Amino acid sequence: MRQYIQFTHSDTEAGGILVGRENISDSNLIIEHISTPLPNDIRTRCRYIRKDEGHIDFYNQLYRDTNGIYAYVGEWHTHPEDVPRYSIIDLKNWKRIAKEHPMDKQYHFIIGRQQIAIWEMNKKQIKPILIGMVDWNEKFLQENSSEC
Ligand SMILES: [Zn+2]
């Protein structure tokens, strides 16, 4: 994800899916694989739409190769802002995924320039629950305003 941070003014949003597994002994969720932008995705300065079917192929391949250990966990995408906040379009999209997805919970990462924010969504929830903000812990561009 780090390599897709939108540092410069021409960098477009990027994204993909999160794939992981639950650790039975402590019920921690471990995200071990992510898909990254593919040619048929739509990527603009302030928008990422995961269109390419390769993301699903990527997941199906992992599922097959590991006898179903891995599950779809959620989505990630970048934002051209330091501290990421979800947009109305993100919220709509996350609600749609929550409704369609068989699993109770999904997690959504937005990758900002200074922080990663992680939200949990579930079928009963109207609003995403912020479960963590993680600092990239490096000094990046000093731009504080969001462009979108
Ligand atoms: Zn977004």
Backbone and ligand atoms as CSV (ligand in chain L), in Angstrom:
chain,resi,resn,atom,element,x,y,z
A,1,MET,N,N,0.833,-1.200,0.000
A,1,MET,CA,C,0.000,0.000,0.000
A,1,MET,C,C,0.867,1.249,0.000
A,2,ARG,N,N,1.976,1.143,0.686
A,2,ARG,CA,C,2.863,2.285,0.840
A,2,ARG,C,C,3.317,2.850,-0.519
A,3,GLN,N,N,3.537,1.968,-1.456
A,3,GLN,CA,C,4.030,2.457,-2.747
A,3,GLN,C,C,2.972,3.209,-3.549
A,4,TYR,N,N,1.719,3.187,-3.095
A,4,TYR,CA,C,0.651,3.887,-3.807
A,4,TYR,C,C,0.224,5.176,-3.115
A,5,ILE,N,N,0.872,5.557,-2.036
A,5,ILE,CA,C,0.547,6.827,-1.361
A,5,ILE,C,C,0.639,7.956,-2.384
A,6,GLN,N,N,-0.364,8.848,-2.337
A,6,GLN,CA,C,-0.435,9.908,-3.344
A,6,GLN,C,C,0.416,11.120,-2.936
A,7,PHE,N,N,1.693,10.972,-3.169
A,7,PHE,CA,C,2.634,12.023,-2.779
A,7,PHE,C,C,2.588,13.234,-3.705
A,8,THR,N,N,2.503,12.987,-4.987
A,8,THR,CA,C,2.601,14.103,-5.934
A,8,THR,C,C,1.216,14.436,-6.488
A,9,HIS,N,N,1.141,15.594,-7.129
A,9,HIS,CA,C,-0.151,16.076,-7.606
A,9,HIS,C,C,-0.712,15.258,-8.768
A,10,SER,N,N,0.132,14.471,-9.373
A,10,SER,CA,C,-0.371,13.673,-10.499
A,10,SER,C,C,-0.706,12.231,-10.098
A,11,ASP,N,N,-0.398,11.854,-8.871
A,11,ASP,CA,C,-0.700,10.473,-8.448
A,11,ASP,C,C,-2.211,10.257,-8.340
A,12,THR,N,N,-2.664,9.167,-8.918
A,12,THR,CA,C,-4.093,8.856,-8.864
A,12,THR,C,C,-4.371,7.884,-7.711
A,13,GLU,N,N,-5.642,7.782,-7.345
A,13,GLU,CA,C,-6.004,6.850,-6.276
A,13,GLU,C,C,-5.722,5.411,-6.718
A,14,ALA,N,N,-5.447,4.585,-5.730
A,14,ALA,CA,C,-5.180,3.170,-5.983
A,14,ALA,C,C,-5.982,2.370,-4.968
A,15,GLY,N,N,-6.120,1.087,-5.211
A,15,GLY,CA,C,-6.845,0.278,-4.245
A,15,GLY,C,C,-6.827,-1.191,-4.608
A,16,GLY,N,N,-7.592,-1.930,-3.833
A,16,GLY,CA,C,-7.682,-3.368,-4.057
A,16,GLY,C,C,-8.461,-4.017,-2.924
A,17,ILE,N,N,-8.352,-5.333,-2.859
A,17,ILE,CA,C,-9.057,-6.053,-1.799
A,17,ILE,C,C,-8.070,-6.546,-0.733
A,18,LEU,N,N,-8.611,-6.793,0.446
A,18,LEU,CA,C,-7.835,-7.326,1.568
A,18,LEU,C,C,-8.235,-8.784,1.771
A,19,VAL,N,N,-7.236,-9.640,1.908
A,19,VAL,CA,C,-7.507,-11.063,2.100
A,19,VAL,C,C,-6.776,-11.526,3.355
A,20,GLY,N,N,-7.486,-12.231,4.209
A,20,GLY,CA,C,-6.845,-12.645,5.448
A,20,GLY,C,C,-7.472,-13.879,6.050
A,21,ARG,N,N,-7.084,-14.148,7.286
A,21,ARG,CA,C,-7.602,-15.324,7.984
A,21,ARG,C,C,-7.688,-15.010,9.473
A,22,GLU,N,N,-8.569,-15.721,10.132
A,22,GLU,CA,C,-8.699,-15.532,11.566
A,22,GLU,C,C,-7.780,-16.504,12.285
A,23,ASN,N,N,-7.049,-15.994,13.249
A,23,ASN,CA,C,-6.204,-16.841,14.066
A,23,ASN,C,C,-7.083,-17.491,15.140
A,24,ILE,N,N,-7.250,-18.801,15.044
A,24,ILE,CA,C,-8.199,-19.499,15.919
A,24,ILE,C,C,-7.852,-19.301,17.401
A,25,SER,N,N,-6.565,-19.296,17.733
A,25,SER,CA,C,-6.175,-19.284,19.147
A,25,SER,C,C,-6.474,-17.952,19.838
A,26,ASP,N,N,-6.387,-16.844,19.121
A,26,ASP,CA,C,-6.663,-15.567,19.808
A,26,ASP,C,C,-7.708,-14.715,19.077
A,27,SER,N,N,-8.295,-15.286,18.046
A,27,SER,CA,C,-9.305,-14.633,17.208
A,27,SER,C,C,-8.843,-13.307,16.587
A,28,ASN,N,N,-7.529,-13.105,16.510
A,28,ASN,CA,C,-7.021,-11.960,15.753
A,28,ASN,C,C,-7.240,-12.177,14.262
A,29,LEU,N,N,-7.491,-11.102,13.577
A,29,LEU,CA,C,-7.618,-11.172,12.128
A,29,LEU,C,C,-6.277,-10.785,11.514
A,30,ILE,N,N,-5.775,-11.653,10.676
A,30,ILE,CA,C,-4.472,-11.394,10.053
A,30,ILE,C,C,-4.684,-11.150,8.569
A,31,ILE,N,N,-4.354,-9.949,8.127
A,31,ILE,CA,C,-4.474,-9.649,6.699
A,31,ILE,C,C,-3.123,-9.941,6.058
A,32,GLU,N,N,-3.119,-10.941,5.210
A,32,GLU,CA,C,-1.839,-11.394,4.679
A,32,GLU,C,C,-1.622,-11.068,3.211
A,33,HIS,N,N,-2.715,-10.811,2.504
A,33,HIS,CA,C,-2.579,-10.540,1.079
A,33,HIS,C,C,-3.466,-9.366,0.694
A,34,ILE,N,N,-2.972,-8.581,-0.255
A,34,ILE,CA,C,-3.830,-7.546,-0.841
A,34,ILE,C,C,-3.665,-7.608,-2.357
A,35,SER,N,N,-4.735,-7.231,-3.046
A,35,SER,CA,C,-4.562,-7.049,-4.483
A,35,SER,C,C,-4.230,-5.580,-4.725
A,36,THR,N,N,-3.614,-5.305,-5.843
A,36,THR,CA,C,-3.174,-3.944,-6.172
A,36,THR,C,C,-3.805,-3.538,-7.512
A,37,PRO,N,N,-3.754,-2.254,-7.859
A,37,PRO,CA,C,-4.470,-1.785,-9.059
A,37,PRO,C,C,-4.160,-2.598,-10.317
A,38,LEU,N,N,-5.211,-2.820,-11.098
A,38,LEU,CA,C,-5.110,-3.589,-12.332
A,38,LEU,C,C,-5.593,-2.716,-13.498
A,39,PRO,N,N,-5.255,-3.111,-14.722
A,39,PRO,CA,C,-5.495,-2.230,-15.874
A,39,PRO,C,C,-6.936,-1.753,-16.056
A,40,ASN,N,N,-7.921,-2.577,-15.726
A,40,ASN,CA,C,-9.304,-2.154,-15.968
A,40,ASN,C,C,-9.950,-1.412,-14.796
A,41,ASP,N,N,-9.202,-1.134,-13.759
A,41,ASP,CA,C,-9.726,-0.302,-12.666
A,41,ASP,C,C,-9.801,1.145,-13.153
A,42,ILE,N,N,-10.700,1.907,-12.525
A,42,ILE,CA,C,-10.781,3.327,-12.850
A,42,ILE,C,C,-10.038,4.103,-11.778
A,43,ARG,N,N,-9.051,4.875,-12.209
A,43,ARG,CA,C,-8.204,5.601,-11.259
A,43,ARG,C,C,-8.086,7.055,-11.660
A,44,THR,N,N,-8.622,7.947,-10.824
A,44,THR,CA,C,-8.429,9.378,-11.049
A,44,THR,C,C,-7.824,9.964,-9.780
A,45,ARG,N,N,-7.654,11.271,-9.771
A,45,ARG,CA,C,-7.052,11.932,-8.614
A,45,ARG,C,C,-7.849,11.670,-7.333
A,46,CYS,N,N,-9.157,11.693,-7.441
A,46,CYS,CA,C,-10.013,11.575,-6.255
A,46,CYS,C,C,-10.991,10.423,-6.331
A,47,ARG,N,N,-10.680,9.412,-7.105
A,47,ARG,CA,C,-11.615,8.306,-7.242
A,47,ARG,C,C,-10.871,7.028,-7.595
A,48,TYR,N,N,-11.263,5.948,-6.941
A,48,TYR,CA,C,-10.773,4.629,-7.353
A,48,TYR,C,C,-11.976,3.708,-7.455
A,49,ILE,N,N,-12.166,3.092,-8.589
A,49,ILE,CA,C,-13.242,2.113,-8.745
A,49,ILE,C,C,-12.616,0.786,-9.155
A,50,ARG,N,N,-12.831,-0.215,-8.304
A,50,ARG,CA,C,-12.253,-1.535,-8.560
A,50,ARG,C,C,-13.119,-2.255,-9.589
A,51,LYS,N,N,-12.716,-2.162,-10.850
A,51,LYS,CA,C,-13.514,-2.721,-11.949
A,51,LYS,C,C,-12.933,-4.025,-12.476
A,52,ASP,N,N,-11.644,-4.156,-12.362
A,52,ASP,CA,C,-10.957,-5.279,-13.008
A,52,ASP,C,C,-11.307,-6.594,-12.308
A,53,GLU,N,N,-11.696,-7.580,-13.079
A,53,GLU,CA,C,-12.075,-8.869,-12.504
A,53,GLU,C,C,-10.884,-9.637,-11.932
A,54,GLY,N,N,-9.708,-9.163,-12.252
A,54,GLY,CA,C,-8.492,-9.792,-11.745
A,54,GLY,C,C,-8.410,-9.817,-10.225
A,55,HIS,N,N,-9.070,-8.868,-9.558
A,55,HIS,CA,C,-9.056,-8.850,-8.087
A,55,HIS,C,C,-9.759,-10.095,-7.535
A,56,ILE,N,N,-10.869,-10.436,-8.165
A,56,ILE,CA,C,-11.633,-11.614,-7.739
A,56,ILE,C,C,-10.855,-12.893,-8.089
A,57,ASP,N,N,-10.236,-12.878,-9.267
A,57,ASP,CA,C,-9.396,-14.021,-9.665
A,57,ASP,C,C,-8.271,-14.231,-8.645
A,58,PHE,N,N,-7.678,-13.125,-8.222
A,58,PHE,CA,C,-6.593,-13.151,-7.237
A,58,PHE,C,C,-7.077,-13.837,-5.946
A,59,TYR,N,N,-8.261,-13.440,-5.502
A,59,TYR,CA,C,-8.822,-14.036,-4.290
A,59,TYR,C,C,-9.150,-15.523,-4.497
A,60,ASN,N,N,-9.805,-15.835,-5.608
A,60,ASN,CA,C,-10.188,-17.221,-5.881
A,60,ASN,C,C,-8.976,-18.142,-5.951
A,61,GLN,N,N,-7.912,-17.620,-6.547
A,61,GLN,CA,C,-6.672,-18.390,-6.657
A,61,GLN,C,C,-6.115,-18.715,-5.264
A,62,LEU,N,N,-6.079,-17.696,-4.398
A,62,LEU,CA,C,-5.595,-17.905,-3.028
A,62,LEU,C,C,-6.464,-18.903,-2.284
A,63,TYR,N,N,-7.770,-18.749,-2.473
A,63,TYR,CA,C,-8.724,-19.630,-1.797
A,63,TYR,C,C,-8.479,-21.085,-2.193
A,64,ARG,N,N,-8.297,-21.288,-3.497
A,64,ARG,CA,C,-8.052,-22.654,-4.008
A,64,ARG,C,C,-6.715,-23.201,-3.516
A,65,ASP,N,N,-5.675,-22.383,-3.647
A,65,ASP,CA,C,-4.321,-22.841,-3.322
A,65,ASP,C,C,-4.145,-23.174,-1.844
A,66,THR,N,N,-4.982,-22.610,-0.988
A,66,THR,CA,C,-4.800,-22.800,0.450
A,66,THR,C,C,-5.964,-23.575,1.067
A,67,ASN,N,N,-6.760,-24.218,0.231
A,67,ASN,CA,C,-7.916,-24.992,0.701
A,67,ASN,C,C,-8.871,-24.168,1.563
A,68,GLY,N,N,-9.085,-22.944,1.167
A,68,GLY,CA,C,-10.108,-22.128,1.815
A,68,GLY,C,C,-9.733,-21.529,3.150
A,69,ILE,N,N,-8.445,-21.401,3.414
A,69,ILE,CA,C,-8.010,-20.768,4.674
A,69,ILE,C,C,-8.336,-19.282,4.652
A,70,TYR,N,N,-8.189,-18.678,3.478
A,70,TYR,CA,C,-8.311,-17.237,3.383
A,70,TYR,C,C,-9.728,-16.794,3.052
A,71,ALA,N,N,-10.052,-15.634,3.585
A,71,ALA,CA,C,-11.361,-15.047,3.317
A,71,ALA,C,C,-11.194,-13.602,2.856
A,72,TYR,N,N,-12.202,-13.139,2.135
A,72,TYR,CA,C,-12.260,-11.722,1.783
A,72,TYR,C,C,-12.491,-10.940,3.073
A,73,VAL,N,N,-11.658,-9.944,3.318
A,73,VAL,CA,C,-11.746,-9.178,4.557
A,73,VAL,C,C,-12.320,-7.784,4.310
A,74,GLY,N,N,-12.025,-7.223,3.145
A,74,GLY,CA,C,-12.516,-5.881,2.857
A,74,GLY,C,C,-11.757,-5.247,1.706
A,75,GLU,N,N,-11.720,-3.915,1.743
A,75,GLU,CA,C,-11.160,-3.148,0.633
A,75,GLU,C,C,-10.161,-2.116,1.162
A,76,TRP,N,N,-9.252,-1.732,0.305
A,76,TRP,CA,C,-8.369,-0.601,0.633
A,76,TRP,C,C,-8.309,0.338,-0.553
A,77,HIS,N,N,-8.132,1.612,-0.280
A,77,HIS,CA,C,-7.821,2.558,-1.357
A,77,HIS,C,C,-7.126,3.779,-0.778
A,78,THR,N,N,-6.477,4.514,-1.629
A,78,THR,CA,C,-5.716,5.686,-1.185
A,78,THR,C,C,-6.576,6.940,-1.290
A,79,HIS,N,N,-6.183,7.953,-0.538
A,79,HIS,CA,C,-6.777,9.290,-0.642
A,79,HIS,C,C,-5.647,10.315,-0.705
A,80,PRO,N,N,-5.829,11.381,-1.483
A,80,PRO,CA,C,-4.803,12.432,-1.512
A,80,PRO,C,C,-4.967,13.410,-0.344
A,81,GLU,N,N,-4.931,12.907,0.867
A,81,GLU,CA,C,-4.999,13.750,2.067
A,81,GLU,C,C,-4.155,13.102,3.144
A,82,ASP,N,N,-3.719,13.917,4.091
A,82,ASP,CA,C,-2.807,13.406,5.119
A,82,ASP,C,C,-3.515,12.430,6.057
A,83,VAL,N,N,-4.640,12.927,6.597
A,83,VAL,CA,C,-5.423,12.117,7.529
A,83,VAL,C,C,-6.701,11.697,6.813
A,84,PRO,N,N,-6.808,10.437,6.469
A,84,PRO,CA,C,-7.913,10.021,5.606
A,84,PRO,C,C,-9.273,9.990,6.293
A,85,ARG,N,N,-10.257,10.444,5.560
A,85,ARG,CA,C,-11.656,10.340,5.986
A,85,ARG,C,C,-12.438,9.731,4.828
A,86,TYR,N,N,-13.455,8.963,5.160
A,86,TYR,CA,C,-14.214,8.359,4.063
A,86,TYR,C,C,-15.173,9.381,3.452
A,87,SER,N,N,-15.401,9.238,2.169
A,87,SER,CA,C,-16.305,10.132,1.458
A,87,SER,C,C,-17.714,9.538,1.467
A,88,ILE,N,N,-18.666,10.317,1.000
A,88,ILE,CA,C,-20.046,9.830,0.892
A,88,ILE,C,C,-20.096,8.659,-0.097
A,89,ILE,N,N,-19.300,8.742,-1.142
A,89,ILE,CA,C,-19.237,7.650,-2.126
A,89,ILE,C,C,-18.642,6.393,-1.493
A,90,ASP,N,N,-17.604,6.573,-0.667
A,90,ASP,CA,C,-17.026,5.422,0.042
A,90,ASP,C,C,-18.090,4.755,0.910
A,91,LEU,N,N,-18.815,5.592,1.654
A,91,LEU,CA,C,-19.825,5.067,2.574
A,91,LEU,C,C,-20.894,4.263,1.826
A,92,LYS,N,N,-21.342,4.811,0.711
A,92,LYS,CA,C,-22.341,4.123,-0.118
A,92,LYS,C,C,-21.830,2.765,-0.585
A,93,ASN,N,N,-20.584,2.774,-1.018
A,93,ASN,CA,C,-19.942,1.562,-1.508
A,93,ASN,C,C,-19.789,0.531,-0.379
A,94,TRP,N,N,-19.365,0.981,0.783
A,94,TRP,CA,C,-19.166,0.078,1.927
A,94,TRP,C,C,-20.498,-0.518,2.383
A,95,LYS,N,N,-21.547,0.301,2.338
A,95,LYS,CA,C,-22.875,-0.206,2.716
A,95,LYS,C,C,-23.352,-1.279,1.740
A,96,ARG,N,N,-23.085,-1.041,0.468
A,96,ARG,CA,C,-23.474,-2.015,-0.553
A,96,ARG,C,C,-22.735,-3.337,-0.323
A,97,ILE,N,N,-21.437,-3.255,-0.049
A,97,ILE,CA,C,-20.638,-4.461,0.197
A,97,ILE,C,C,-21.170,-5.201,1.433
A,98,ALA,N,N,-21.478,-4.445,2.495
A,98,ALA,CA,C,-21.989,-5.061,3.728
A,98,ALA,C,C,-23.288,-5.822,3.464
A,99,LYS,N,N,-24.120,-5.237,2.613
A,99,LYS,CA,C,-25.403,-5.855,2.300
A,99,LYS,C,C,-25.212,-7.130,1.469
A,100,GLU,N,N,-24.297,-7.047,0.484
A,100,GLU,CA,C,-24.126,-8.152,-0.460
A,100,GLU,C,C,-23.268,-9.287,0.084
A,101,HIS,N,N,-22.367,-8.949,1.000
A,101,HIS,CA,C,-21.369,-9.930,1.398
A,101,HIS,C,C,-21.913,-10.922,2.423
A,102,PRO,N,N,-21.588,-12.204,2.273
A,102,PRO,CA,C,-22.101,-13.198,3.221
A,102,PRO,C,C,-21.523,-13.052,4.630
A,103,MET,N,N,-20.305,-12.561,4.745
A,103,MET,CA,C,-19.681,-12.424,6.061
A,103,MET,C,C,-20.275,-11.229,6.807
A,104,ASP,N,N,-20.304,-11.341,8.124
A,104,ASP,CA,C,-20.882,-10.307,8.979
A,104,ASP,C,C,-20.130,-8.979,8.913
A,105,LYS,N,N,-18.810,-9.072,8.950
A,105,LYS,CA,C,-17.997,-7.858,9.067
A,105,LYS,C,C,-17.048,-7.706,7.894
A,106,GLN,N,N,-16.816,-6.470,7.524
A,106,GLN,CA,C,-15.747,-6.170,6.586
A,106,GLN,C,C,-14.917,-5.028,7.165
A,107,TYR,N,N,-13.698,-4.913,6.677
A,107,TYR,CA,C,-12.807,-3.840,7.116
A,107,TYR,C,C,-12.377,-3.030,5.902
A,108,HIS,N,N,-12.292,-1.720,6.110
A,108,HIS,CA,C,-11.925,-0.833,5.015
A,108,HIS,C,C,-10.762,0.048,5.444
A,109,PHE,N,N,-9.731,0.014,4.631
A,109,PHE,CA,C,-8.539,0.820,4.907
A,109,PHE,C,C,-8.524,1.986,3.917
A,110,ILE,N,N,-8.302,3.189,4.428
A,110,ILE,CA,C,-7.999,4.299,3.531
A,110,ILE,C,C,-6.581,4.752,3.836
A,111,ILE,N,N,-5.803,4.812,2.770
A,111,ILE,CA,C,-4.378,5.082,2.888
A,111,ILE,C,C,-4.131,6.555,2.628
A,112,GLY,N,N,-3.867,7.317,3.672
A,112,GLY,CA,C,-3.538,8.728,3.518
A,112,GLY,C,C,-2.033,8.922,3.463
A,113,ARG,N,N,-1.627,10.188,3.384
A,113,ARG,CA,C,-0.187,10.464,3.281
A,113,ARG,C,C,0.528,10.320,4.624
A,114,GLN,N,N,-0.189,10.607,5.707
A,114,GLN,CA,C,0.458,10.458,7.014
A,114,GLN,C,C,-0.093,9.285,7.816
A,115,GLN,N,N,-1.319,8.939,7.524
A,115,GLN,CA,C,-1.943,7.874,8.309
A,115,GLN,C,C,-2.743,6.906,7.442
A,116,ILE,N,N,-2.919,5.725,7.999
A,116,ILE,CA,C,-3.867,4.752,7.469
A,116,ILE,C,C,-5.033,4.736,8.452
A,117,ALA,N,N,-6.245,4.797,7.955
A,117,ALA,CA,C,-7.402,4.682,8.837
A,117,ALA,C,C,-8.133,3.389,8.510
A,118,ILE,N,N,-8.623,2.740,9.572
A,118,ILE,CA,C,-9.282,1.442,9.413
A,118,ILE,C,C,-10.678,1.507,10.026
A,119,TRP,N,N,-11.663,1.144,9.224
A,119,TRP,CA,C,-13.036,1.123,9.708
A,119,TRP,C,C,-13.621,-0.281,9.605
A,120,GLU,N,N,-14.522,-0.560,10.521
A,120,GLU,CA,C,-15.269,-1.818,10.465
A,120,GLU,C,C,-16.692,-1.521,10.010
A,121,MET,N,N,-17.184,-2.363,9.149
A,121,MET,CA,C,-18.581,-2.273,8.714
A,121,MET,C,C,-19.249,-3.607,8.998
A,122,ASN,N,N,-20.496,-3.580,9.393
A,122,ASN,CA,C,-21.254,-4.825,9.458
A,122,ASN,C,C,-22.680,-4.575,9.023
A,123,LYS,N,N,-23.401,-5.639,8.858
A,123,LYS,CA,C,-24.733,-5.557,8.248
A,123,LYS,C,C,-25.696,-4.672,9.045
A,124,LYS,N,N,-25.536,-4.657,10.355
A,124,LYS,CA,C,-26.474,-3.904,11.189
A,124,LYS,C,C,-26.067,-2.436,11.338
A,125,GLN,N,N,-24.806,-2.180,11.032
A,125,GLN,CA,C,-24.261,-0.844,11.259
A,125,GLN,C,C,-24.657,0.123,10.148
A,126,ILE,N,N,-25.097,1.310,10.540
A,126,ILE,CA,C,-25.411,2.325,9.542
A,126,ILE,C,C,-24.166,3.130,9.211
A,127,LYS,N,N,-23.356,3.346,10.245
A,127,LYS,CA,C,-22.109,4.094,10.034
A,127,LYS,C,C,-20.913,3.193,10.305
A,128,PRO,N,N,-19.818,3.412,9.560
A,128,PRO,CA,C,-18.606,2.625,9.845
A,128,PRO,C,C,-18.058,2.973,11.228
A,129,ILE,N,N,-17.442,1.984,11.868
A,129,ILE,CA,C,-16.817,2.210,13.176
A,129,ILE,C,C,-15.314,2.362,12.949
A,130,LEU,N,N,-14.792,3.494,13.375
A,130,LEU,CA,C,-13.342,3.702,13.250
A,130,LEU,C,C,-12.648,2.824,14.277
A,131,ILE,N,N,-11.805,1.911,13.818
A,131,ILE,CA,C,-11.138,1.043,14.792
A,131,ILE,C,C,-9.646,1.334,14.923
A,132,GLY,N,N,-9.120,2.188,14.071
A,132,GLY,CA,C,-7.710,2.518,14.254
A,132,GLY,C,C,-7.190,3.510,13.241
A,133,MET,N,N,-6.247,4.313,13.708
A,133,MET,CA,C,-5.488,5.198,12.817
A,133,MET,C,C,-4.028,4.830,13.034
A,134,VAL,N,N,-3.341,4.520,11.965
A,134,VAL,CA,C,-1.944,4.111,12.099
A,134,VAL,C,C,-1.061,5.108,11.365
A,135,ASP,N,N,-0.080,5.636,12.057
A,135,ASP,CA,C,0.871,6.577,11.455
A,135,ASP,C,C,1.853,5.848,10.539
A,136,TRP,N,N,2.131,6.442,9.404
A,136,TRP,CA,C,3.192,5.879,8.571
A,136,TRP,C,C,4.554,6.072,9.243
A,137,ASN,N,N,4.577,7.019,10.189
A,137,ASN,CA,C,5.778,7.204,10.982
A,137,ASN,C,C,6.978,7.701,10.184
A,138,GLU,N,N,6.671,8.482,9.177
A,138,GLU,CA,C,7.747,9.069,8.392
A,138,GLU,C,C,7.347,10.484,8.048
A,139,LYS,N,N,8.323,11.293,7.751
A,139,LYS,CA,C,8.009,12.664,7.398
A,139,LYS,C,C,7.711,12.735,5.899
A,140,PHE,N,N,6.496,13.136,5.610
A,140,PHE,CA,C,6.102,13.215,4.219
A,140,PHE,C,C,5.885,14.667,3.830
A,141,LEU,N,N,5.306,14.867,2.685
A,141,LEU,CA,C,5.009,16.215,2.207
A,141,LEU,C,C,4.170,16.991,3.222
A,142,GLN,N,N,4.455,18.249,3.359
A,142,GLN,CA,C,3.715,19.072,4.319
A,142,GLN,C,C,2.497,19.700,3.651
A,143,GLU,N,N,1.565,18.891,3.320
A,143,GLU,CA,C,0.325,19.392,2.721
A,143,GLU,C,C,-0.799,18.940,3.637
A,144,ASN,N,N,-1.522,19.882,4.148
A,144,ASN,CA,C,-2.508,19.500,5.149
A,144,ASN,C,C,-3.948,19.471,4.641
A,145,SER,N,N,-4.150,19.993,3.470
A,145,SER,CA,C,-5.555,20.069,3.036
A,145,SER,C,C,-5.923,18.924,2.116
A,146,SER,N,N,-7.154,18.537,2.222
A,146,SER,CA,C,-7.674,17.524,1.327
A,146,SER,C,C,-8.075,18.183,0.026
A,147,GLU,N,N,-7.957,17.453,-1.051
A,147,GLU,CA,C,-8.304,18.026,-2.343
A,147,GLU,C,C,-9.636,17.526,-2.857
A,148,CYS,N,N,-10.222,16.590,-2.151
A,148,CYS,CA,C,-11.427,15.967,-2.700
A,148,CYS,C,C,-12.665,16.302,-1.866
L,1,ZN,ZN,ZN,-12.362,7.151,-0.826
